[in-house]
Amino acid sequence: MNSVVATIFSANFLFSVIRLTTPILLAALAALITDRAGVMNIGLEGIMLCSALAGVVGSAATHNAFLGLMFAILTGVVLGLIMAYSALNLKADIILVGIAVNLMASGGTIFVLYSICGDKGNSTSLKSLTMPSVSLPLIKDIPVLGSILSGHNLLTYLAFLCVFLIWLLLYKTPLGLRIRVVGENPNAAESVGINVRKVQYIVLVISGILAAVGGAYMSMGYMDKFSRDMVAGRGFIALAAEALGTGTPAGIMGSSLIFGAADALATNLQVLDIPVQFVQMIPYALTIVGLIIYSVSRIRKEKKIGISK
């Protein structure tokens, strides 16, 4: 028990919390921006997985990590456009489209990986690159705090910057106002001349970009290679983080940190004499508990509103 407490309150643990929060936070922000426009991107898991592979292949082909990131982002844009066209033009159910993307990604990435390098499990034969880590001036020299906040991958800092950028987009720009109006009442939005389909196209593309960066981080930051199903449910955990975040970027950052802490705890507990299966279920069990708490609090709030009326 003492070793568990010591692990939780160590600088290394807090460093790993921030590190493991990164992909969840990016995917949760991707879920937020589509949700605010009245569409739900269930395909985050698949977009992240495809982009993780694209980043590795792109960086190996170009010998440049930043070009690899561009490959990953382009993959996210393409998948976002496919989802938008299927749901908005062809009138397919957006949930089913997202599920199809997830299923396609699980098998499709292995097929592409095998076609390129003959491997089915991981991309160790590809000489891929990773995004650089960044030491923060001044902060890196502060005891304890420096070892927690400094030295992270560039995409980690980008993820937390995106919290501010998405807030800025949603609440301080004309596009953000249109996104929120479309999500609240698409018929009213159309009546005042807002192109609902165009707005929803835009948010699905932005969502694809955010999820793609999260996927690229998995293979070019968290790890230095692509491996089969490496996203490991983080796209679905992000949906829970978005629900718990009460629809705001700051709230989503908080809920993502909670899930990141659960993931970090599961990783650190594997070195102790605890059954591996129990440790691996911690992040997903926390997801279920979090959703139950969110649902109960929401129902109580709705009842109070009903009583006051």
N, C-alpha and C positions, 0 to 999 in steps of 0.2 A: 504493500500500500504506500509506504514511504517513497519507494522508487517511482511510483505513478505520479504522486504529488510533486516530487522533484522534477520529473520530466515536464509536467504541465507548466510549471513556473520557471522553466529555463529559457534563456534567450534563444537557444536553438529551436525549441518548440514553437515559440512565437514567430520566429523566422519562417519555419515551415508552414505555419498557419497562413501567413501572407502569400507564400508561394503556392499553396494548394487552393487558396481562395481565387486566384487569378482566372482560371478557366471557368469556374462557376459564376464569377461576377460578370465576365464578358457575355456568357450565354444568358444570364438573368437579365442583363440590360437589353440583349437582343429580344428576349421574350417581352420585356416591358414595352418597347417601342411599338411592337406589333399589336399588343394587347390594347394600348391606348388608342389605336386606330380601328379597333373592332375586329381584328383578325388574330388568330392564335397560331404561332409557329411551333408546331409539335415536332418539326423536323430538325430541331437544333442538334440533337445527337448525331444524326446522319451528316449534317453540314460540317460539324466539327471533325468527324472522322475522315470525311473526304478531304477536307482542307489540311488535316494533319499529314495525310499522304502526299497531297499536292505540294506542301511546303518542303517535305523531304526530297521529293523527286525534283522539284524546281531548283533547290539549292545545290543538289548533286549535279544537275545538268549545267547550271550556269556558274558554279563555284562561287556563288554569292548568296549570303544568307538573306539579305534584304530583297533580292529578286525572288528567292524562294518564298518569302512572305507575300510578295505580290502574286505569285502563283496561287498561294492559298486563298488570298482575298478574291482573286478572280474566280476561283472555284465557288466561293461563297456567293458571289454576285450571280453567277450562272444558275446555281441551285435556287437562289432566292427568286430569280426571274422565272424559272421553271415552275416553282410553286405558285407565284403570282399569276402566271398565264393559265395554269391548270385550274386555279380556284376562281379567278376573276373573269377570265374570258371563256373558259370551257365549263364553268359553273360546277366543277368538282368540289366535293366536300373538303375543306381545308384541313380537317383533322385526318382524313384518309390520305390526303396527299402527303402530309407530314409523316404518317406511318410508313407510306410507301418509300419515302426518301430514307428513312431510318433502315428499313429492310434492305433496300438497294445498297446502301453504304456498307452494311455489315459484310455482305458477300462480294460486292463490287470492288471494294478496296483490296481484298485478298486476290481477286482475279487480276486486277491491274498490277499489283505488286508482283505476282507470279509471272505475268507477261513481260514485265520490265527486267526483273533480275532473277527469276526462277525460285524465289523464296515465298513461302506461304505463311510464315509466322512473323517475321520482322524484316527490317531493311538493313541489316548489318553489312551486307555486301555493297550497299550504296555509300559513297563517301559524301554524306550530307553534312551540312553545317548547322550551327546553332546561333541564335541571336545573342548578342553580347550582354554581359552583366555590367551594371553601372554602379560605381561607387559615388555616393553623394558627397560633394564637398562640405566640409564643416561637420555635417551630421555623422560621417564615418568615424570621426575622432571622439565622439561623445561615448563614454563608457556605457555598456549595455544597450542603450538606445541605438547606437551606431551599428551594433552587430545584429539588431532586429530589422532596422529600416534600410540600411545600406547594403549594397552588394547583390541586389535582386536582378533578375533578367529584365531587359529593357521593356518587354511586353507586360511585365507586372506593373511597372510604373504607368505604362500606357493604359492599362485596365482601370486603374484608379483615377487617372485623368479623364477617362471616358465617363465616369460618374458625373463629373462637373459638366462635360461637354453635352451629355444627353439631357441634363437638367437645363442647360442653356438653350438647347434646341427646343425642348418641349415648352418652356415657360417664357422665353425671351425672344422668340422669332415668329414671324408670320406663319412659317411652315408648321411650327409646333402648335400654334393655335388651331390651324386647320386639322392637324392630326387629332387633337383632343375633341374638336367639334365632330369630326367624322366618327370617332369612337363613341361619343355620347348619343348622337342622333344623325345617322347618315342621310335620312330624308330631309331633315332641316338643313343639313350642309348643302345638299343638292339644290334646295330652294333658294339659297343665297349665292349660287353660282360656283360652289366648290366642286371640283372634279374628284369625286370619291374614289373612283378606280385608280386615278393617277396617284393620289395620296397613299392608297394602300399598296400600290406598286413600289413607291418610294420607301415605305417603311419595311417592306419585305426585303428589299435590296439592302437597306441599312442593317436590318437584322442579320442577313446573310454575311455581311462584312464583319460584324461584331462576333458572330459565332465562328467565322473563319479564323479570326485572330486568336480566339480561344483554342481552336483546334491546332493552329500553327504553334501556339505555346506548348501544347502537349508534346509535340514531336521535335520542337526546335528550342525548347527552353526547359521544361520539366524533365524531358528526356532528350537524348541526342539521336533518336531513331524512331521509326514508325513500327508499332507492333499491333498485332491483331486485336481489334475492339479495345484499343488503348484508352478511349474516352471513358469507358467503364461506367456508363450511366450518368455522367456529370451533366449531360444535356437535360435529362429528366429531373435531376436534383435542382438544376437552375430554374425549372418551371415552378418547383416548390418554393425556391428562394424568392422568385418574383411574386408569388401569391402572398408570402409572409411579409414581403417588403412594403405592403400597403400601397403599391402603385407609385412610389416615389424613388428616384435614383438613390437618395441617401438611405432610405429604408432598405432598399435592395442590397446596398453595400453592407449594411449591418447583418442582414439575414445570410448573405453570402459568407461573411466572416464566421458566422456560427457553423455553417456547413463545412467551411474550410477547416475550422478547429476540430470538428468531428472526424474529418478525413485525416488530419494530422495526428489526432489521438489514435486512430486505428493504425496508422503507419508506425507510430512509436511503440504501441503496445505489442506489436508483433515480436519484439525482442524479448518480451517477458514470457513467463510460463502460463500463457492464456491460450485456449483453443483458437486456432487460426480462423475457423469459421465464425466464431463469435466476434472476433476483432473486425473481420471484413464486413459484417452486417451493420456495424455501428452507424456509418453515414446514412444508410438507407432506412434503418430503424428510426433515426432522428428525423428523417424526411417525413415519415408517416406520422410520428408524434407531432411534429411541427404543423402539418396540415390539419390534424385533428384539433389542435389548440386554436389554429386560425379559424377553422370552421365554427367551433363552439363560440369563440369571441364574436364572430360575425353574426351568428344567429342571435346572441344576446343583445347585440347592438341594434339589430333590426327590430327585436321585440320591444326594446326601450323606445325606439322611434315610433313604433306602432302605438304604444301606450300613451306617449306624449301627444300624439295626434288625437 
